[in-house]
Amino acid sequence: MSKPAPTRYRTLNWSSYYASLRERGSLTVWFDPGMAWHAAPSGKQGRQKTFSDAAIQACLTIKVLFGLPLRQTTGFVASL
């Protein structure tokens, strides 16, 4: 039994094809402006936290959502 021939797709409307490619690369991220990115001082001994728990949770959500390694996630979030 032979394999069926692969389907060939032909693009007829190039302007809409290029527009859809540009839209596919678009990303909109909304953050709550009231969210505290930096942690409040705890008053305990030792090194204080730099970022709040909500900020860390947002970064880890982006990490899992896009399947990024941690270093790429920190660079991505820093660019936002």
Backbone bond lengths (Angstrom), bond angles and torsions (degrees), N, CA, C in turn:
res aa  C-N    CA-C-N  psi(-1)  N-CA   C-N-CA  omega(-1)  CA-C   N-CA-C  phi
1 M - - - 1.440 - - 1.534 108.19 -
2 S 1.303 117.63 126.73 1.465 121.55 -178.26 1.528 110.48 -90.66
3 K 1.327 114.68 157.11 1.458 120.51 178.77 1.531 109.41 -74.30
4 P 1.328 116.49 146.97 1.462 118.03 175.36 1.534 109.87 -71.01
5 A 1.295 115.89 152.68 1.462 120.60 -179.93 1.531 109.53 -67.01
6 P 1.345 117.82 137.76 1.468 119.31 179.43 1.532 110.94 -65.98
7 T 1.311 114.81 146.79 1.455 120.60 -179.35 1.519 109.94 -73.45
8 R 1.318 117.31 132.21 1.459 122.04 176.13 1.509 108.56 -101.78
9 Y 1.315 115.00 127.31 1.453 120.17 177.61 1.524 108.70 -102.21
10 R 1.304 116.15 135.15 1.454 120.82 179.23 1.522 108.64 -116.05
11 T 1.315 115.40 129.94 1.455 120.69 178.48 1.517 108.88 -88.66
12 L 1.318 115.92 122.19 1.453 120.78 -178.60 1.530 111.73 -104.21
13 N 1.327 116.86 -30.78 1.457 120.71 -177.59 1.531 108.08 -112.17
14 W 1.329 116.59 88.35 1.458 120.95 -173.44 1.526 112.63 -68.10
15 S 1.304 118.73 -33.44 1.463 120.02 -178.23 1.526 111.22 -65.01
16 S 1.325 117.87 -41.98 1.472 119.82 178.01 1.530 110.78 -72.49
17 Y 1.317 117.50 -30.26 1.465 120.82 177.07 1.521 110.32 -64.87
18 Y 1.329 117.26 -46.29 1.463 120.61 179.27 1.521 111.05 -66.94
19 A 1.318 117.65 -36.47 1.468 120.95 177.41 1.522 110.76 -64.17
20 S 1.318 117.30 -39.14 1.464 119.80 179.24 1.521 111.04 -68.78
21 L 1.334 117.74 -33.75 1.462 120.01 175.83 1.523 111.10 -66.07
22 R 1.326 117.57 -39.35 1.465 120.38 177.98 1.526 110.57 -66.09
23 E 1.311 118.16 -39.93 1.461 121.32 179.72 1.523 111.50 -67.69
24 R 1.311 116.94 -33.06 1.461 120.46 -179.21 1.522 110.98 -65.50
25 G 1.325 117.76 -29.35 1.458 121.41 178.90 1.509 113.18 -85.07
26 S 1.318 117.99 -0.28 1.457 122.05 -177.98 1.529 110.24 -83.65
27 L 1.328 115.55 141.04 1.461 120.86 179.88 1.518 108.52 -139.79
28 T 1.311 116.67 128.09 1.455 122.07 176.45 1.525 108.05 -118.51
29 V 1.330 115.68 125.03 1.463 121.34 179.22 1.516 107.29 -121.94
30 W 1.316 116.57 127.42 1.460 121.36 178.61 1.511 108.78 -109.55
31 F 1.324 115.12 129.71 1.460 121.41 174.23 1.516 108.63 -117.22
32 D 1.314 115.84 147.00 1.451 121.31 176.38 1.527 108.28 -70.33
33 P 1.335 118.72 122.22 1.466 119.32 -177.88 1.531 112.68 -65.74
34 G 1.317 117.32 -19.08 1.455 120.10 179.92 1.520 114.15 -87.03
35 M 1.346 116.62 -3.14 1.462 119.49 -177.92 1.528 110.08 -72.33
36 A 1.322 115.83 133.17 1.463 120.99 179.12 1.528 108.84 -85.65
37 W 1.335 116.64 116.46 1.461 120.39 179.81 1.516 111.28 -80.76
38 H 1.322 116.40 -34.63 1.465 119.90 -178.79 1.521 109.32 -96.48
39 A 1.332 115.23 141.60 1.464 120.77 -177.25 1.524 110.45 -75.49
40 A 1.305 114.47 148.25 1.463 120.60 175.62 1.526 108.77 -75.81
41 P 1.317 118.39 148.53 1.472 120.00 178.24 1.526 110.68 -62.25
42 S 1.326 115.59 137.41 1.463 119.67 -176.35 1.520 112.51 -89.18
43 G 1.324 117.56 -22.26 1.465 120.53 -179.60 1.516 113.18 82.64
44 K 1.337 117.50 2.68 1.461 121.20 179.62 1.520 109.62 -96.52
45 Q 1.321 115.78 165.50 1.456 120.04 176.88 1.519 110.37 -72.79
46 G 1.327 114.80 157.00 1.450 119.56 178.64 1.516 111.13 100.64
47 R 1.300 114.04 -179.38 1.463 119.56 -177.88 1.523 110.06 -70.03
48 Q 1.310 115.31 135.61 1.459 121.05 179.62 1.520 109.79 -80.87
49 K 1.319 116.09 154.56 1.460 121.25 175.96 1.517 109.30 -67.78
50 T 1.342 116.13 143.63 1.461 120.68 178.44 1.520 110.46 -89.29
51 F 1.328 116.97 -48.01 1.461 121.44 -176.79 1.515 110.78 -113.98
52 S 1.327 115.50 153.90 1.457 120.76 -179.89 1.524 110.48 -75.47
53 D 1.317 115.33 163.52 1.467 120.10 178.27 1.526 111.64 -63.07
54 A 1.336 117.47 -34.98 1.470 120.98 178.97 1.526 111.05 -66.01
55 A 1.331 117.20 -38.17 1.467 120.59 178.62 1.526 110.73 -67.22
56 I 1.319 117.35 -41.34 1.467 121.10 178.60 1.517 110.20 -65.47
57 Q 1.328 117.15 -39.94 1.461 120.97 178.55 1.527 110.97 -64.34
58 A 1.329 117.57 -39.17 1.466 121.05 178.32 1.528 110.67 -64.32
59 C 1.330 116.89 -42.11 1.469 120.88 179.53 1.528 111.16 -65.62
60 L 1.312 117.33 -42.26 1.463 120.21 179.81 1.530 111.33 -68.13
61 T 1.334 116.97 -32.36 1.459 120.02 175.96 1.521 110.41 -64.70
62 I 1.334 117.22 -43.40 1.472 120.99 177.48 1.516 110.10 -63.77
63 K 1.327 116.92 -38.95 1.469 122.01 179.48 1.525 110.74 -58.94
64 V 1.328 116.40 -48.44 1.462 120.94 -177.73 1.531 110.73 -72.15
65 L 1.331 116.61 -38.07 1.459 120.90 -177.28 1.523 111.97 -61.87
66 F 1.343 116.68 -42.08 1.454 120.69 -177.67 1.519 112.99 -99.84
67 G 1.321 118.83 -3.11 1.462 121.70 179.14 1.520 112.53 65.44
68 L 1.321 116.83 40.98 1.458 121.45 -176.99 1.526 111.23 -96.13
69 P 1.328 117.09 150.14 1.465 119.39 168.37 1.529 109.45 -68.36
70 L 1.326 116.62 163.87 1.459 120.95 -173.42 1.528 112.27 -62.98
71 R 1.333 118.08 -40.49 1.469 120.00 -179.20 1.531 111.31 -66.40
72 Q 1.309 117.36 -38.25 1.462 119.33 177.09 1.527 110.78 -68.31
73 T 1.326 116.75 -33.61 1.457 120.62 178.59 1.521 110.46 -66.05
74 T 1.321 117.73 -43.13 1.461 119.70 179.75 1.528 110.83 -64.57
75 G 1.321 117.76 -38.42 1.454 120.25 175.98 1.512 112.38 -66.64
76 F 1.324 116.77 -38.95 1.458 121.41 179.42 1.532 110.34 -64.94
77 V 1.332 117.08 -45.91 1.456 121.03 -178.39 1.534 110.41 -68.60
78 A 1.322 116.83 -35.17 1.469 119.68 177.69 1.528 110.90 -65.07
79 S 1.333 117.64 -30.81 1.454 120.31 179.85 1.534 111.95 -76.44
80 L 1.320 117.20 -17.02 1.457 119.64 178.79 1.507 108.43 -77.16
